[in-house]
């Protein structure tokens, strides 16, 4: 990290103020070149920025952060300039002329990680906080940035060290004055850890859903009212609504915010047998999306005929909406109610023309989202990467518990479990993993 880097920390385009940050060993010489000196650390000063020929670039607020007391752990500085395109272009050109390099995505935070200012889970929390669109995502990102997973992982590591010490004492000093049952003392410690790791891995799915969105699929036969309902929930014409069956042929996803959480609701192709190749592909995609959703809303036209079968993708506690209750009842309503009772689904008659119906549905969906994503404590793990390493560590510990005769093999399994946990916080992550993680950041962070 011998390069000194720079990048805009604010979005491109015309703005009242733009921020450009720099970090690296040439920070102080750059300040001397631009403003004629190095201001006191962590104190904003108003200075005239000048190029190499003495021409004014802009008047700006300048802050200097002396390493290691900076975000990156290096000498760093920020220039708060007027947010015009010409000002930014002139400052960028001057910084490049002074030998600075434009930062890669996430490079500032990567330097913070490599200088010990953040561990890898906290760095991921920074990325999640920048990307946060909802209150739930913001809270979770702040919790991870605050070190929740790091603290839990440190406690797990301490317990593993304690168990490993007991096992190695039994292996290395079999003839010394070591109690014969010392290795047995490690077993309840390891068993307790297995339970905690498995619980954290299962809860990681909740964290992933907060980040990516709770998924709701609208499914049912053509003309059951799926597109109409999607438009009503979205508050706009997101899907085409016509009387022609099979109008929707692909997945139409609309992001919503319910109870402070991101929700993805999808209108899908009507489920039916068809010889039309394009519509058949739409039905296949609809079934795939519905199978992976967190909740399925099965819409049945209560004024029409009964469908041939209920969708195979339905799960217990999904919701059946018998639509078009404002029209004359047909055979579809009673049939759907009976099928819903058989499958353990919630069921209600519904019409988008009734504002009370829509308010009830929105309230019901908010309750489902809260039940799925909210809890007394936030999830310790929030990504698939965390989940995979937690499962790997739990598997190693289960294998260690099974090694009743060969304690040296049990000790090795405990060491491998500790290594898996260390990879969560990035203590021993390989270079390619770090590159993939930080590449997802925006430039300037």
N, C-alpha and C positions, 0 to 999 in steps of 0.2 A: 504494500500500500504506500508506495513512494509518490504516486501521482497526487496532485491536488485537483479536486473535481469541483464542478459547479453545475447548477441546474436551477431552473425556475421552480419555486415551491407553490406557485399559484397557477390556476388554469390559464391557458393561452387565450389571447383575444383582448379586446379593449376593456379596461377596468380602471377604477379610481386608484388602486394601489396594486403593485405587483411586488413579489418577494423573490429575490435570487439568493441562494445560499451557496457557500463554498466550504470545503473542508480538506485539510491536508497540510503537509509541511510548509507549503509556500503561502499560507494564509496571511501571515504578517507582512512579508514583502509585497503581496498584492495590495494590502491595505495602504502601505506606505506609497505605492505607485498611484493609487486611485485618489486617496484623500490626504496624502502627505504625512501620515503617521498612523500609529496604532492606538485606538481609543481605549479607555479603561474597560476592563472585562465586565461584561454583563450590564453595560450602561448604554442606553440609546443616545446617540449624538447626531445632530443635523450637520451634514457635510456636503460640500460640492464635489461631485465625482468628475474627474478630469481624465481625458485620454492621454496617450503618450506624447501628443503634441500640445498639450495644455488647453485643449478645447473642452468646454463643459459638456458633460453627458447629461447630467441632471442634478438636482438637489435631492438628497435622500437621507433617510434615517439609517444609520449604520450601527450594527451591534457586533461586538467581538466576543467570542467564547473561547477562553484559553483551555486547552486540553490539560488534564483529562476531564475537566468539569464542563463537558459539552455533550451534545446528543451522540456524536460519533466517537467521543473519547479523544479526538484530535483537536488541534487548533481549528476553529471554524468561525465563519462570519455570515451575516445576513445584510442584504441591501434592500431597503424598502423604498422603491422608486415609484414614480408615476406610471400608471399601467398602460401607457400607449405602446403600440407596436413598435414605433420608431425608437423609443427609449430602450425597450427591451432588446431590439436588434443591435443598437449601438453598444449597450453594456455587454451583451453576449460576444460581440466582435472583439471588444477590448479585452475581455477575460481570456478569450482564445489566444489573442496576441501576447498575453502575459504568460502563456505556457500552460494554462489550465485545460483540462479535458472535460467534455460534457459527460455527466454521470450516466451510468447505465441504470435501468429500472431497479429500484430497491437498493442501490449501492450505498446510500447514506446509512440505511438501517443495517445493511450487511456489515459495514464498518463498525457500527455500534455493537453488533453481535460479536464480531471478531476481536473487538477491544474489551469485551466483558461487560458492556453497559446493559445488555439485554441477553437473555437466553433465547433459544429458537422459538419456544412457544410464545414468549412475549413479543418477539418480532412478528410472528403470525398475528398476534393481537393487534399490532400496529396496522397491518394490512387490512384486517377485518374492520377496524375502526374507521379507516379511510373509506372503505366500501360500504359502511353501514347505511342502510336506507330506512330502517325502522327503529323504534325504541328498544325492541327486544334485541336486535343485532347490536345496537350501541352498548347496552348493558353487558351483554356477553363479551363483547370485544374489550371493554374496559376491565372487566373481571379478569380476563386472560392476560391483558397487558399488566395488570396489577400483580400477576405472578401466582394465581390460584393453582394452576397445574404444576408449576415449578415447586410450590410449597408442598403439595401432596406428593409429588415425585420424590422430593428430598426425604420425606417421612418414610416412603416405601424403601428408598435406598438404605436408610439407616437400619430399617428392620432386616433387610437382606444382609447387610454387613454383620449384624448381630447373629443371624442364623448361620452365615458362612463361617464366622469365628468358631462357633460351636462345632460345626462339622469338621473344620480343619484341625481343631484341637484333638478331636477323636482320631483323625487320620494320622497326624504328625507325631502325636505323643501317646501311642497306644500303651506303652510300658511305663509311662510316668504316672504321677499321682493326679490323674485326671479322673473324675467320677465316671463310672461305666455308662451312666445314663445321659452323659452330656449331649451326645448326638440326638437323643430323643427329645431334648428340650427345644431343638430347632423345629420339630414337626408342627406344633401348634402355631408357631410364628409363620411358617410357610403356608400352612392351611388357611390361616387368616388372610394372608396376602393374596392367595389365589382367589378367595371370595371377593376381596376389595377390587382386585384387578378386573375380574369378570364383570362386576357391577359397573365399574367405570367404563369398560369397553361397551357394555350395553347402552349406557347413558350417552355415549359419544354420538349415537344416532340422533338423540334429541338436539345436541349441539349442532350437528350437521344440518338438521332441519331448520334451526333458527337462522343459520347462515344462508342456506340455499332456498328456503321457503317450504312451507307446508303445502302439500300437493292435493288438490281436490279435483276429481274427474267427474264430468257430467256424462252419463252414459244412458243409453236407451235406444228404442227403435226410432227410425226416421219420423220427423214431425211430432215428436213427443214434447217439444218445447225447450230443448237444450240451448239452442242459440238465443232464443228469446230471454231465457233466464240469464245466460252469460251477459247479454247486453244490459239487463236490468241491474245485475250486481256490479258491472263495470261502470254504469252510468253513462255509457256511450255505445255507439253502434260498432262493436268490435267484430261481430260476425254477421254474415248476410242471412236474413230471415225471409224465406219464401214458402209458398204452399207446396212447392215441388219437393218430393221426397229425395233425400240424398244430396241436398245442396252443399252441406259441409262434408268435405272429403279429406281434410287433413286436420291435424291438431292445431287449435287456436288457443294459445296460452295468454292469459291476462293476469298481470301481477296486481294484487290488492294488499291493503294493510288492514288486518283485523286484530283488534285487541292489542295493537302495538307490535304485531308480528307480520312478517312477509308471508303471503299466501299466493300460490300459483293455482289458478282455477282454469281448467281446460275444457273447451267444447270439443267433442269428438264426433267422428262420423257415426251415423245411425247404424246400429247393429242389426244386420240382416244378411241373408244369403243373396248374393248377386253375381251375375255373369260379367258385369262391367269390371274390367281389369283395374281401372283407376280407383273405383269405389271399393273394390275388394282390398286393395292395398290400404286405403283409408280405414277400413274396418279392422284390418290386422294391426295397424298402428294404434287405433283406438283401444283395442284389447290390451296391447302391450303397455300403453300409458296407464290405463285403468288398473292393471295388475300391480304396477309399482307405486300407485298413489297411496296417500295416507288415509283418504276418505273418498268413497264413491257415492255420488248422488244419482240414484236410479230413477229416471223420469219415465212415467207411464201415462199415456193419454187416457184420462178417465172418461172421456166422451167417445172413445173409439172401441175397436174390438180388442180382445185379449191377445197379447203376443203369444207366440208358440212356446217360448221358454224364458226363464229368467237368465240374465247374463251369468256365465260361469265365474266371472271375475269378482262377484259380490262377496263380501266378507261380513261376518257377524258384526253388528253395530253400525253398518253402513245405513244410509237413509234412503227410503223410498218416498218419492213425491208423486202423488197422483194428481196430474196437472189438468188444467182447463176445467176446474170445478165450477166455473161460471157458466159452463155449457151443459146441455142435457146429458145426464149420465148414460154411459154405455157399459159394455161388459168388462172393459179394461180395468175399471176401478175395483170392483169386488175381487177380481182375479188377482190383481196386484196386492191388495190387502192380505189375501190368503197366503200368497207367496212370501210376503214380507214377514208374516207371523211364523211361517215355517223356517225361514232362514235367520230369524233373530234380528231383523232390521227394524229401525224406527220407521214409522209411516205417518204421512199426513197428506190431506187434500190441500191443493195449492193452486194459485193463479197469480201470475205476475201483474194482473190488472188490479189486484187488491193491495193497497199500500201496507195494510196490516200484515198480509201474508209475507211480503218481502222483508218487513222489519222483523217478523218472527224468525224467518230463515237466517237473516244476518246475525241475529242474536244467538241462534242455535249454533251457527258455524263458529262464532266467537267463543262460545263455551267449549266446543270441540278443540279448537286451537289452543285455548288456555290449558285444558286438561292434558293435551299432548306435549306442550312445550314449556309450560310454566311449572315450577316446583319450588319447594322451600329453599333449596340450594341450587345454584347454577351448575351446569355440567363441568366436570374437571377437564374432560377431553372434548374437543369440538371438531375434529377433522378425521377423515378416514385414515390418514397417516398415524395419528395417535391411536386409533382403535386397533389397527393392525399390530402395532408394537406392544400394546397392552395384552392382546391375545397371545402374541409370541411369548411374552414374559410369563403369562399364566400357564401356558403349555409347558414351558421349561420347569416351572416350579412343580407342576403336577408330575412331571417325569422324575424330578428329584425326590418327591415324596414316595414314588414307587420303588426307589433304589434302597431297599432295606439292608442288602448285604454288601453293596459296594459304595461305601461312603465317599470315596474319592470321585466317583461318577456323579453322585448327588451334589457334591461341592462344585463340580464343573458346571452342572446345570444351573445352580444358583448364580454362578459368575456370569453365565450367558443371559440369564434373566436380568441381572443388573445392567448388562451391556445394552439390552433392548430398551430398558427404561432410560438409560443415558442418551440414547439416540432420540428420544422424544424431545429433550431440551437442547439437543445439538452438541453435547459434549464430545461425541465421537462420530458425528455424521459425516459420511463421505462427501467429497467435493461435488459430485454430480447432483446429490440430493439438495445441497445448499443452493446450487445454481438454479435448480428447478423451482425451489421455494421463492427465492428473491426475484426471479424473473417475472413473477405475477404482480410485483409492486408497480406503482406508477413512478415515472421519472421525477426526481426531486425528493423522493422519500427513501 
